Amino acid sequence: PDQWLAYHMSNYEFMWPWKKWEQVLSASPQDSQRRYVVTLMSRLIRLSYYDRVKQVVPDDFQPLMPPPPGAEELPPATTDAAATDVAVPVGDTVEAVQTAAASQLLAKIKGKVGHEALRAWVEGGDLVAAVGGPAGACATVARALLVAGSKSFTHTVIALERYQPLLEHLLQEAGGEGEEAMVGAAAQVWAASPLRGAMAIDRLMAQRLASGAAIVAWAFSALQTKRVDDELGAGLAWEALYAAVNKTIARRQDATDDVKGAREHVRSSNPGLSEDELEAALGEPLEAEQRAIEEQKALLLQTLQAFKALLAASGSRSAAAAENGQAADASGAAKAAEAWRAFALARLRSFVRQFSLHLAPLAAQVDAELFAEGSVAADVRRATITSLYL
């Protein structure tokens, strides 16, 4: 609904009877109508530019607008771009070391240093250990590349493609943890712009630098620490999650289409082949399709399992909210936790409905294992099973 309304308003010079929404200004941050308006503001900026939207939004609604979209700015490097030694800050936190290393990497990238020289620099000295190990190295390099390519999406693609051999090399040791760390780096660089963040994460997946499983794992890990009214952080996590699932399904469909095309080609070239001979002749396309089917199945089950864990942990959010100062008292913290759980439950229901066609073959397993009666709260099971039309 917010996407449609944003599109509608963008076609009518952003005119809207704002006074009818004034009640959201005094509502709590967890209020569903207030969150809707906040999400709408973010959508409007995607369809225009920040200053234009700010001009038409009444002053009273300005606090609900997100900050101006833009990439993270790294501090100036402390060493020359041509330096071969690594200047690792002593005594700083891992996060501070990663930032300092990313700044040095950014200077080298701007200096057109090749991926082999950059690899030698990254692996030299104690840098990998200082930034938190192989996964930290993946995050640091990805962060520098994404800042270097922040001018436009084309610049992002060029930066990632130019240094893809380096990223692939780092991932050989870091594995899935490194993929997840790079997705987190993209979210960090574009924390003020969910659109560009989602585009960067999608590009990592397109270049096979991050799997759908890594993106889903990062998304739910990020959601554990986000408030329901955090449109920038939580919004990006949800958007990246859905995009990863959609891309995985599209890859499976492409693999199926490839098998269909290969089968027609082989049959037309060898009309006398038996069905067994035809299947044997297909070889790699059939294997690729089977891998894609298994990947899709695993990702859907992983997502449902993550939803289950997210909702099971929602009971502890009340204490966490109070501890982090998200609510003035225990009552406010409880309301924030309740709002979060209701929102997560609605997201689960929406996810199952949207992908019900692809979840249908897994319905029996979902019903008997993942969301078996007694293993989850009754409303969680009801939301899932009802949405699967069981």
Rosetta blueprint (number, residue, H / E / L):
1 P L
2 D H
3 Q H
4 W H
5 L H
6 A H
7 Y H
8 H H
9 M H
10 S H
11 N L
12 Y L
13 E L
14 F L
15 M L
16 W L
17 P L
18 W H
19 K H
20 K H
21 W H
22 E H
23 Q H
24 V H
25 L H
26 S H
27 A L
28 S L
29 P L
30 Q L
31 D L
32 S H
33 Q H
34 R H
35 R H
36 Y H
37 V H
38 V H
39 T H
40 L H
41 M H
42 S H
43 R H
44 L H
45 I H
46 R H
47 L H
48 S L
49 Y L
50 Y H
51 D H
52 R H
53 V H
54 K H
55 Q H
56 V H
57 V L
58 P L
59 D H
60 D H
61 F H
62 Q H
63 P H
64 L H
65 M L
66 P L
67 P L
68 P L
69 P L
70 G L
71 A L
72 E L
73 E L
74 L L
75 P L
76 P L
77 A L
78 T L
79 T L
80 D L
81 A L
82 A L
83 A L
84 T L
85 D L
86 V L
87 A L
88 V L
89 P L
90 V L
91 G L
92 D L
93 T L
94 V H
95 E H
96 A H
97 V H
98 Q H
99 T H
100 A H
101 A H
102 A H
103 S H
104 Q H
105 L H
106 L H
107 A H
108 K H
109 I H
110 K H
111 G L
112 K L
113 V L
114 G L
115 H H
116 E H
117 A H
118 L H
119 R H
120 A H
121 W H
122 V H
123 E H
124 G L
125 G L
126 D L
127 L H
128 V H
129 A H
130 A H
131 V L
132 G L
133 G L
134 P H
135 A H
136 G H
137 A H
138 C H
139 A H
140 T H
141 V H
142 A H
143 R H
144 A H
145 L H
146 L H
147 V H
148 A H
149 G L
150 S L
151 K L
152 S L
153 F H
154 T H
155 H H
156 T H
157 V H
158 I H
159 A H
160 L H
161 E H
162 R H
163 Y L
164 Q H
165 P H
166 L H
167 L H
168 E H
169 H H
170 L H
171 L H
172 Q H
173 E H
174 A H
175 G H
176 G H
177 E H
178 G H
179 E H
180 E H
181 A H
182 M H
183 V H
184 G H
185 A H
186 A H
187 A H
188 Q H
189 V H
190 W L
191 A L
192 A L
193 S L
194 P H
195 L H
196 R H
197 G H
198 A H
199 M H
200 A H
201 I H
202 D H
203 R H
204 L H
205 M H
206 A H
207 Q L
208 R L
209 L L
210 A L
211 S L
212 G H
213 A H
214 A H
215 I H
216 V H
217 A H
218 W H
219 A H
220 F H
221 S H
222 A H
223 L H
224 Q L
225 T L
226 K L
227 R L
228 V L
229 D L
230 D L
231 E H
232 L H
233 G H
234 A H
235 G H
236 L H
237 A H
238 W H
239 E H
240 A H
241 L H
242 Y H
243 A H
244 A H
245 V H
246 N H
247 K H
248 T H
249 I H
250 A H
251 R H
252 R H
253 Q H
254 D H
255 A H
256 T H
257 D H
258 D H
259 V H
260 K H
261 G H
262 A H
263 R H
264 E H
265 H H
266 V H
267 R H
268 S H
269 S H
270 N L
271 P L
272 G L
273 L L
274 S L
275 E H
276 D H
277 E H
278 L H
279 E H
280 A H
281 A H
282 L H
283 G L
284 E H
285 P H
286 L H
287 E H
288 A H
289 E H
290 Q H
291 R H
292 A H
293 I H
294 E H
295 E H
296 Q H
297 K H
298 A H
299 L H
300 L H
301 L H
302 Q H
303 T H
304 L H
305 Q H
306 A H
307 F H
308 K H
309 A H
310 L H
311 L H
312 A H
313 A H
314 S H
315 G H
316 S H
317 R H
318 S H
319 A H
320 A H
321 A H
322 A H
323 E H
324 N L
325 G L
326 Q L
327 A L
328 A L
329 D L
330 A H
331 S H
332 G H
333 A H
334 A H
335 K H
336 A H
337 A H
338 E H
339 A H
340 W H
341 R H
342 A H
343 F H
344 A H
345 L H
346 A H
347 R H
348 L H
349 R H
350 S H
351 F H
352 V H
353 R H
354 Q H
355 F L
356 S H
357 L H
358 H H
359 L H
360 A H
361 P H
362 L H
363 A H
364 A H
365 Q H
366 V H
367 D H
368 A H
369 E H
370 L H
371 F L
372 A L
373 E E
374 G L
375 S L
376 V E
377 A L
378 A H
379 D H
380 V H
381 R H
382 R H
383 A H
384 T H
385 I H
386 T H
387 S H
388 L L
389 Y L
390 L L
